[in-house]
Protein backbone atom coordinates (compact mmCIF):
# COMPACT_ATOMS: atom_id res chain seq x y z
CA UNK A 1 0.00 0.00 0.00
CA UNK A 2 2.88 2.37 0.77
CA UNK A 3 4.29 1.84 -2.71
CA UNK A 4 0.92 2.46 -4.35
CA UNK A 5 0.44 5.72 -2.43
CA UNK A 6 3.92 6.95 -3.32
CA UNK A 7 3.51 5.89 -6.94
CA UNK A 8 0.30 7.92 -7.14
CA UNK A 9 2.02 10.99 -5.69
CA UNK A 10 4.97 10.66 -8.05
CA UNK A 11 2.76 10.22 -11.07
CA UNK A 12 0.74 13.28 -10.09
CA UNK A 13 3.88 15.38 -9.94
CA UNK A 14 5.56 13.71 -12.99
CA UNK A 15 9.01 14.04 -11.49
CA UNK A 16 11.88 11.59 -11.06
CA UNK A 17 15.07 12.23 -9.17
CA UNK A 18 18.47 11.20 -10.44
CA UNK A 19 20.35 9.79 -7.45
CA UNK A 20 20.85 6.11 -6.62
CA UNK A 21 18.69 4.38 -4.01
CA UNK A 22 20.45 3.41 -0.81
CA UNK A 23 17.90 0.78 0.17
CA UNK A 24 18.49 -2.95 -0.17
CA UNK A 25 14.82 -3.55 -1.05
CA UNK A 26 14.63 -0.87 -3.80
CA UNK A 27 16.45 -1.83 -6.98
CA UNK A 28 16.35 -0.22 -10.43
CA UNK A 29 14.43 -3.12 -11.93
CA UNK A 30 11.43 -2.67 -9.58
CA UNK A 31 8.40 -0.75 -10.81
CA UNK A 32 8.45 1.52 -7.77
CA UNK A 33 12.12 2.57 -8.06
CA UNK A 34 11.50 6.06 -9.50
CA UNK A 35 8.55 6.91 -7.21
CA UNK A 36 10.64 5.95 -4.16
CA UNK A 37 13.53 8.13 -5.32
CA UNK A 38 11.14 10.99 -5.98
CA UNK A 39 9.63 10.69 -2.48
CA UNK A 40 13.08 10.65 -0.91
CA UNK A 41 14.22 13.70 -2.86
CA UNK A 42 11.08 15.63 -1.89
CA UNK A 43 11.50 14.53 1.76
CA UNK A 44 8.07 12.94 1.75
CA UNK A 45 9.44 9.82 3.41
CA UNK A 46 12.76 8.44 4.63
CA UNK A 47 12.21 4.67 4.68
CA UNK A 48 12.00 2.32 7.64
CA UNK A 49 15.75 2.14 8.34
CA UNK A 50 19.00 3.42 6.82
CA UNK A 51 19.16 0.32 4.58
CA UNK A 52 15.49 -0.56 3.95
CA UNK A 53 12.52 1.29 2.58
CA UNK A 54 9.93 -1.24 3.70
CA UNK A 55 8.50 -2.14 0.30
CA UNK A 56 6.53 -5.09 1.72
CA UNK A 57 5.17 -3.17 4.72
CA UNK A 58 1.55 -2.13 4.84
CA UNK A 59 0.86 1.58 4.67
CA UNK A 60 -1.44 3.05 7.31
CA UNK A 61 -4.03 5.74 6.64
CA UNK A 62 -1.89 8.06 8.74
CA UNK A 63 1.14 7.47 6.54
CA UNK A 64 -0.89 8.07 3.37
CA UNK A 65 -2.24 11.35 4.76
CA UNK A 66 1.30 12.35 5.78
CA UNK A 67 2.64 11.57 2.29
CA UNK A 68 -0.10 13.66 0.69
CA UNK A 69 0.36 16.53 3.15
CA UNK A 70 4.13 16.63 2.63
CA UNK A 71 3.65 16.44 -1.14
CA UNK A 72 1.44 19.54 -1.23
CA UNK A 73 3.26 21.50 1.51
Biopython code that builds the backbone (N, CA, C, O; Angstrom):
import numpy as np
from Bio.PDB.StructureBuilder import StructureBuilder

atoms = [
    (1, "UNK", "N", (0.822, -1.191, 0.000)),
    (1, "UNK", "CA", (0.000, 0.000, 0.000)),
    (1, "UNK", "C", (0.870, 1.260, 0.000)),
    (1, "UNK", "O", (0.532, 2.246, -0.654)),
    (2, "UNK", "N", (1.986, 1.229, 0.730)),
    (2, "UNK", "CA", (2.885, 2.372, 0.773)),
    (2, "UNK", "C", (3.397, 2.682, -0.623)),
    (2, "UNK", "O", (3.460, 3.847, -1.015)),
    (3, "UNK", "N", (3.760, 1.664, -1.370)),
    (3, "UNK", "CA", (4.294, 1.844, -2.712)),
    (3, "UNK", "C", (3.221, 2.420, -3.631)),
    (3, "UNK", "O", (3.514, 3.294, -4.446)),
    (4, "UNK", "N", (1.997, 1.949, -3.513)),
    (4, "UNK", "CA", (0.915, 2.465, -4.350)),
    (4, "UNK", "C", (0.680, 3.940, -4.064)),
    (4, "UNK", "O", (0.523, 4.730, -4.994)),
    (5, "UNK", "N", (0.654, 4.321, -2.792)),
    (5, "UNK", "CA", (0.435, 5.722, -2.430)),
    (5, "UNK", "C", (1.560, 6.602, -2.967)),
    (5, "UNK", "O", (1.297, 7.678, -3.504)),
    (6, "UNK", "N", (2.793, 6.166, -2.831)),
    (6, "UNK", "CA", (3.921, 6.953, -3.322)),
    (6, "UNK", "C", (3.945, 7.007, -4.839)),
    (6, "UNK", "O", (4.292, 8.035, -5.422)),
    (7, "UNK", "N", (3.576, 5.904, -5.482)),
    (7, "UNK", "CA", (3.513, 5.890, -6.943)),
    (7, "UNK", "C", (2.487, 6.896, -7.427)),
    (7, "UNK", "O", (2.730, 7.614, -8.397)),
    (8, "UNK", "N", (1.339, 6.955, -6.761)),
    (8, "UNK", "CA", (0.304, 7.919, -7.145)),
    (8, "UNK", "C", (0.814, 9.344, -6.992)),
    (8, "UNK", "O", (0.605, 10.169, -7.881)),
    (9, "UNK", "N", (1.473, 9.646, -5.888)),
    (9, "UNK", "CA", (2.018, 10.991, -5.687)),
    (9, "UNK", "C", (3.043, 11.333, -6.758)),
    (9, "UNK", "O", (3.019, 12.431, -7.313)),
    (10, "UNK", "N", (3.934, 10.409, -7.050)),
    (10, "UNK", "CA", (4.969, 10.662, -8.049)),
    (10, "UNK", "C", (4.372, 10.861, -9.428)),
    (10, "UNK", "O", (4.810, 11.733, -10.178)),
    (11, "UNK", "N", (3.390, 10.070, -9.762)),
    (11, "UNK", "CA", (2.759, 10.217, -11.073)),
    (11, "UNK", "C", (2.011, 11.545, -11.179)),
    (11, "UNK", "O", (1.977, 12.159, -12.246)),
    (12, "UNK", "N", (1.423, 11.980, -10.089)),
    (12, "UNK", "CA", (0.738, 13.277, -10.090)),
    (12, "UNK", "C", (1.716, 14.413, -10.354)),
    (12, "UNK", "O", (1.387, 15.369, -11.056)),
    (13, "UNK", "N", (2.892, 14.313, -9.806)),
    (13, "UNK", "CA", (3.879, 15.382, -9.939)),
    (13, "UNK", "C", (4.770, 15.203, -11.171)),
    (13, "UNK", "O", (5.456, 16.143, -11.574)),
    (14, "UNK", "N", (4.768, 14.004, -11.775)),
    (14, "UNK", "CA", (5.555, 13.706, -12.990)),
    (14, "UNK", "C", (7.023, 14.070, -12.834)),
    (14, "UNK", "O", (7.610, 14.665, -13.738)),
    (15, "UNK", "N", (7.609, 13.730, -11.731)),
    (15, "UNK", "CA", (9.014, 14.044, -11.491)),
    (15, "UNK", "C", (9.752, 12.782, -11.068)),
    (15, "UNK", "O", (9.186, 11.906, -10.414)),
    (16, "UNK", "N", (11.011, 12.702, -11.447)),
    (16, "UNK", "CA", (11.877, 11.588, -11.062)),
    (16, "UNK", "C", (13.212, 12.175, -10.656)),
    (16, "UNK", "O", (13.732, 13.052, -11.344)),
    (17, "UNK", "N", (13.770, 11.717, -9.570)),
    (17, "UNK", "CA", (15.072, 12.233, -9.166)),
    (17, "UNK", "C", (16.181, 11.349, -9.720)),
    (17, "UNK", "O", (15.929, 10.220, -10.142)),
    (18, "UNK", "N", (17.389, 11.853, -9.718)),
    (18, "UNK", "CA", (18.472, 11.200, -10.445)),
    (18, "UNK", "C", (19.535, 10.559, -9.562)),
    (18, "UNK", "O", (20.590, 10.188, -10.076)),
    (19, "UNK", "N", (19.312, 10.411, -8.274)),
    (19, "UNK", "CA", (20.346, 9.790, -7.447)),
    (19, "UNK", "C", (20.005, 8.332, -7.145)),
    (19, "UNK", "O", (18.842, 7.932, -7.205)),
    (20, "UNK", "N", (21.014, 7.556, -6.826)),
    (20, "UNK", "CA", (20.846, 6.112, -6.624)),
    (20, "UNK", "C", (20.186, 5.824, -5.283)),
    (20, "UNK", "O", (20.431, 6.520, -4.297)),
    (21, "UNK", "N", (19.355, 4.802, -5.254)),
    (21, "UNK", "CA", (18.694, 4.378, -4.012)),
    (21, "UNK", "C", (19.711, 3.739, -3.081)),
    (21, "UNK", "O", (20.624, 3.045, -3.528)),
    (22, "UNK", "N", (19.553, 3.973, -1.817)),
    (22, "UNK", "CA", (20.450, 3.406, -0.812)),
    (22, "UNK", "C", (19.777, 2.285, -0.044)),
    (22, "UNK", "O", (20.293, 1.841, 0.982)),
    (23, "UNK", "N", (18.640, 1.824, -0.522)),
    (23, "UNK", "CA", (17.898, 0.776, 0.172)),
    (23, "UNK", "C", (18.120, -0.580, -0.485)),
    (23, "UNK", "O", (18.130, -0.696, -1.710)),
    (24, "UNK", "N", (18.297, -1.603, 0.345)),
    (24, "UNK", "CA", (18.490, -2.953, -0.169)),
    (24, "UNK", "C", (17.248, -3.490, -0.879)),
    (24, "UNK", "O", (17.360, -4.318, -1.783)),
    (25, "UNK", "N", (16.066, -3.024, -0.474)),
    (25, "UNK", "CA", (14.823, -3.547, -1.052)),
    (25, "UNK", "C", (14.271, -2.686, -2.199)),
    (25, "UNK", "O", (13.151, -2.916, -2.656)),
    (26, "UNK", "N", (15.042, -1.706, -2.661)),
    (26, "UNK", "CA", (14.632, -0.875, -3.800)),
    (26, "UNK", "C", (15.738, -0.941, -4.851)),
    (26, "UNK", "O", (16.793, -0.323, -4.704)),
    (27, "UNK", "N", (15.478, -1.697, -5.904)),
    (27, "UNK", "CA", (16.452, -1.832, -6.982)),
    (27, "UNK", "C", (15.882, -1.240, -8.273)),
    (27, "UNK", "O", (14.667, -1.105, -8.419)),
    (28, "UNK", "N", (16.760, -0.893, -9.198)),
    (28, "UNK", "CA", (16.352, -0.216, -10.426)),
    (28, "UNK", "C", (15.362, -1.006, -11.268)),
    (28, "UNK", "O", (14.621, -0.417, -12.055)),
    (29, "UNK", "N", (15.334, -2.307, -11.124)),
    (29, "UNK", "CA", (14.429, -3.123, -11.934)),
    (29, "UNK", "C", (13.017, -3.216, -11.361)),
    (29, "UNK", "O", (12.146, -3.824, -11.983)),
    (30, "UNK", "N", (12.773, -2.633, -10.205)),
    (30, "UNK", "CA", (11.434, -2.675, -9.583)),
    (30, "UNK", "C", (10.579, -1.530, -10.088)),
    (30, "UNK", "O", (11.091, -0.437, -10.329)),
    (31, "UNK", "N", (9.287, -1.761, -10.254)),
    (31, "UNK", "CA", (8.395, -0.747, -10.811)),
    (31, "UNK", "C", (8.296, 0.502, -9.945)),
    (31, "UNK", "O", (7.946, 1.571, -10.445)),
    (32, "UNK", "N", (8.593, 0.386, -8.679)),
    (32, "UNK", "CA", (8.452, 1.521, -7.773)),
    (32, "UNK", "C", (9.758, 2.279, -7.538)),
    (32, "UNK", "O", (9.802, 3.175, -6.695)),
    (33, "UNK", "N", (10.815, 1.939, -8.262)),
    (33, "UNK", "CA", (12.124, 2.565, -8.062)),
    (33, "UNK", "C", (12.058, 4.090, -8.188)),
    (33, "UNK", "O", (12.470, 4.798, -7.269)),
    (34, "UNK", "N", (11.552, 4.600, -9.296)),
    (34, "UNK", "CA", (11.503, 6.059, -9.497)),
    (34, "UNK", "C", (10.575, 6.774, -8.516)),
    (34, "UNK", "O", (10.948, 7.833, -8.010)),
    (35, "UNK", "N", (9.378, 6.245, -8.220)),
    (35, "UNK", "CA", (8.550, 6.910, -7.205)),
    (35, "UNK", "C", (9.207, 6.977, -5.824)),
    (35, "UNK", "O", (9.044, 7.965, -5.108)),
    (36, "UNK", "N", (9.945, 5.935, -5.450)),
    (36, "UNK", "CA", (10.642, 5.948, -4.157)),
    (36, "UNK", "C", (11.726, 7.023, -4.164)),
    (36, "UNK", "O", (11.857, 7.775, -3.198)),
    (37, "UNK", "N", (12.494, 7.102, -5.231)),
    (37, "UNK", "CA", (13.534, 8.128, -5.318)),
    (37, "UNK", "C", (12.928, 9.524, -5.278)),
    (37, "UNK", "O", (13.453, 10.421, -4.619)),
    (38, "UNK", "N", (11.827, 9.698, -5.984)),
    (38, "UNK", "CA", (11.136, 10.988, -5.985)),
    (38, "UNK", "C", (10.699, 11.365, -4.562)),
    (38, "UNK", "O", (10.899, 12.500, -4.129)),
    (39, "UNK", "N", (10.108, 10.414, -3.846)),
    (39, "UNK", "CA", (9.629, 10.685, -2.484)),
    (39, "UNK", "C", (10.782, 11.005, -1.538)),
    (39, "UNK", "O", (10.640, 11.839, -0.644)),
    (40, "UNK", "N", (11.913, 10.350, -1.729)),
    (40, "UNK", "CA", (13.082, 10.654, -0.910)),
    (40, "UNK", "C", (13.605, 12.051, -1.201)),
    (40, "UNK", "O", (13.912, 12.811, -0.283)),
    (41, "UNK", "N", (13.704, 12.385, -2.475)),
    (41, "UNK", "CA", (14.223, 13.702, -2.863)),
    (41, "UNK", "C", (13.341, 14.828, -2.341)),
    (41, "UNK", "O", (13.843, 15.875, -1.932)),
    (42, "UNK", "N", (12.030, 14.617, -2.354)),
    (42, "UNK", "CA", (11.076, 15.629, -1.895)),
    (42, "UNK", "C", (10.864, 15.600, -0.387)),
    (42, "UNK", "O", (10.069, 16.370, 0.151)),
    (43, "UNK", "N", (11.591, 14.693, 0.301)),
    (43, "UNK", "CA", (11.496, 14.532, 1.760)),
    (43, "UNK", "C", (10.081, 14.197, 2.217)),
    (43, "UNK", "O", (9.623, 14.641, 3.270)),
    (44, "UNK", "N", (9.407, 13.403, 1.398)),
    (44, "UNK", "CA", (8.069, 12.940, 1.745)),
    (44, "UNK", "C", (8.156, 11.753, 2.693)),
    (44, "UNK", "O", (7.286, 11.560, 3.542)),
    (45, "UNK", "N", (9.204, 10.966, 2.542)),
    (45, "UNK", "CA", (9.444, 9.817, 3.409)),
    (45, "UNK", "C", (10.945, 9.555, 3.490)),
    (45, "UNK", "O", (11.720, 10.072, 2.686)),
    (46, "UNK", "N", (11.340, 8.754, 4.459)),
    (46, "UNK", "CA", (12.763, 8.441, 4.629)),
    (46, "UNK", "C", (13.037, 6.944, 4.674)),
    (46, "UNK", "O", (14.196, 6.543, 4.791)),
    (47, "UNK", "N", (12.021, 6.114, 4.586)),
    (47, "UNK", "CA", (12.207, 4.670, 4.685)),
    (47, "UNK", "C", (12.048, 4.200, 6.117)),
    (47, "UNK", "O", (11.791, 4.991, 7.024)),
    (48, "UNK", "N", (12.206, 2.898, 6.303)),
    (48, "UNK", "CA", (12.005, 2.323, 7.640)),
    (48, "UNK", "C", (13.305, 2.149, 8.413)),
    (48, "UNK", "O", (13.286, 1.976, 9.632)),
    (49, "UNK", "N", (14.437, 2.194, 7.709)),
    (49, "UNK", "CA", (15.754, 2.141, 8.342)),
    (49, "UNK", "C", (16.759, 2.727, 7.363)),
    (49, "UNK", "O", (16.392, 3.037, 6.229)),
    (50, "UNK", "N", (18.005, 2.888, 7.762)),
    (50, "UNK", "CA", (18.997, 3.421, 6.824)),
    (50, "UNK", "C", (19.234, 2.528, 5.603)),
    (50, "UNK", "O", (19.713, 3.006, 4.574)),
    (51, "UNK", "N", (18.903, 1.236, 5.707)),
    (51, "UNK", "CA", (19.159, 0.322, 4.584)),
    (51, "UNK", "C", (17.907, -0.276, 3.954)),
    (51, "UNK", "O", (18.008, -0.973, 2.944)),
    (52, "UNK", "N", (16.727, -0.023, 4.525)),
    (52, "UNK", "CA", (15.492, -0.560, 3.951)),
    (52, "UNK", "C", (14.419, 0.513, 3.840)),
    (52, "UNK", "O", (14.303, 1.407, 4.678)),
    (53, "UNK", "N", (13.643, 0.388, 2.776)),
    (53, "UNK", "CA", (12.521, 1.290, 2.579)),
    (53, "UNK", "C", (11.245, 0.717, 3.176)),
    (53, "UNK", "O", (10.377, 1.465, 3.627)),
    (54, "UNK", "N", (11.128, -0.593, 3.181)),
    (54, "UNK", "CA", (9.927, -1.241, 3.703)),
    (54, "UNK", "C", (8.908, -1.492, 2.610)),
    (54, "UNK", "O", (7.715, -1.256, 2.799)),
    (55, "UNK", "N", (9.377, -1.972, 1.463)),
    (55, "UNK", "CA", (8.498, -2.143, 0.304)),
    (55, "UNK", "C", (7.386, -3.161, 0.534)),
    (55, "UNK", "O", (6.355, -3.099, -0.137)),
    (56, "UNK", "N", (7.566, -4.085, 1.452)),
    (56, "UNK", "CA", (6.531, -5.085, 1.722)),
    (56, "UNK", "C", (5.673, -4.727, 2.933)),
    (56, "UNK", "O", (4.763, -5.474, 3.292)),
    (57, "UNK", "N", (5.958, -3.593, 3.560)),
    (57, "UNK", "CA", (5.172, -3.167, 4.720)),
    (57, "UNK", "C", (3.833, -2.585, 4.273)),
    (57, "UNK", "O", (3.715, -2.011, 3.191)),
    (58, "UNK", "N", (2.841, -2.747, 5.125)),
    (58, "UNK", "CA", (1.546, -2.134, 4.838)),
    (58, "UNK", "C", (1.617, -0.658, 5.198)),
    (58, "UNK", "O", (2.303, -0.266, 6.142)),
    (59, "UNK", "N", (0.907, 0.142, 4.444)),
    (59, "UNK", "CA", (0.864, 1.584, 4.674)),
    (59, "UNK", "C", (-0.409, 1.931, 5.438)),
    (59, "UNK", "O", (-1.504, 1.535, 5.037)),
    (60, "UNK", "N", (-0.271, 2.657, 6.517)),
    (60, "UNK", "CA", (-1.444, 3.046, 7.308)),
    (60, "UNK", "C", (-2.106, 4.275, 6.699)),
    (60, "UNK", "O", (-1.508, 4.976, 5.883)),
    (61, "UNK", "N", (-3.336, 4.525, 7.102)),
    (61, "UNK", "CA", (-4.025, 5.736, 6.642)),
    (61, "UNK", "C", (-3.257, 6.980, 7.062)),
    (61, "UNK", "O", (-3.193, 7.963, 6.324)),
    (62, "UNK", "N", (-2.676, 6.926, 8.253)),
    (62, "UNK", "CA", (-1.892, 8.058, 8.741)),
    (62, "UNK", "C", (-0.677, 8.338, 7.874)),
    (62, "UNK", "O", (-0.342, 9.495, 7.622)),
    (63, "UNK", "N", (-0.017, 7.283, 7.417)),
    (63, "UNK", "CA", (1.136, 7.466, 6.535)),
    (63, "UNK", "C", (0.706, 8.045, 5.190)),
    (63, "UNK", "O", (1.375, 8.929, 4.654)),
    (64, "UNK", "N", (-0.399, 7.555, 4.645)),
    (64, "UNK", "CA", (-0.894, 8.069, 3.366)),
    (64, "UNK", "C", (-1.217, 9.551, 3.480)),
    (64, "UNK", "O", (-0.849, 10.338, 2.608)),
    (65, "UNK", "N", (-1.904, 9.936, 4.554)),
    (65, "UNK", "CA", (-2.237, 11.349, 4.759)),
    (65, "UNK", "C", (-0.959, 12.175, 4.903)),
    (65, "UNK", "O", (-0.871, 13.281, 4.370)),
    (66, "UNK", "N", (0.021, 11.644, 5.615)),
    (66, "UNK", "CA", (1.295, 12.346, 5.779)),
    (66, "UNK", "C", (2.001, 12.514, 4.448)),
    (66, "UNK", "O", (2.531, 13.588, 4.164)),
    (67, "UNK", "N", (2.018, 11.466, 3.619)),
    (67, "UNK", "CA", (2.640, 11.566, 2.289)),
    (67, "UNK", "C", (1.958, 12.657, 1.465)),
    (67, "UNK", "O", (2.627, 13.478, 0.839)),
    (68, "UNK", "N", (0.635, 12.660, 1.469)),
    (68, "UNK", "CA", (-0.101, 13.664, 0.688)),
    (68, "UNK", "C", (0.144, 15.061, 1.227)),
    (68, "UNK", "O", (0.351, 15.996, 0.453)),
    (69, "UNK", "N", (0.124, 15.215, 2.545)),
    (69, "UNK", "CA", (0.363, 16.527, 3.154)),
    (69, "UNK", "C", (1.748, 17.055, 2.782)),
    (69, "UNK", "O", (1.892, 18.202, 2.360)),
    (70, "UNK", "N", (2.765, 16.202, 2.945)),
    (70, "UNK", "CA", (4.130, 16.635, 2.627)),
    (70, "UNK", "C", (4.300, 16.924, 1.135)),
    (70, "UNK", "O", (5.091, 17.789, 0.757)),
    (71, "UNK", "N", (3.566, 16.210, 0.294)),
    (71, "UNK", "CA", (3.648, 16.444, -1.138)),
    (71, "UNK", "C", (3.133, 17.829, -1.514)),
    (71, "UNK", "O", (3.696, 18.486, -2.389)),
    (72, "UNK", "N", (2.072, 18.270, -0.860)),
    (72, "UNK", "CA", (1.445, 19.545, -1.234)),
    (72, "UNK", "C", (1.821, 20.696, -0.305)),
    (72, "UNK", "O", (1.257, 21.785, -0.404)),
    (73, "UNK", "N", (2.776, 20.454, 0.601)),
    (73, "UNK", "CA", (3.256, 21.495, 1.508)),
    (73, "UNK", "C", (3.901, 22.633, 0.756)),
    (73, "UNK", "O", (4.361, 23.596, 1.370)),
]
sb = StructureBuilder()
sb.init_structure("model")
sb.init_model(0)
sb.init_chain("A")
sb.init_seg("    ")
for serial, (resi, resn, name, xyz) in enumerate(atoms, 1):
    if name == "N":
        sb.init_residue(resn, " ", resi, " ")
    sb.init_atom(name, np.array(xyz, "f"), 0.0, 1.0, " ", f" {name:<3s}", serial, name[0])
structure = sb.get_structure()
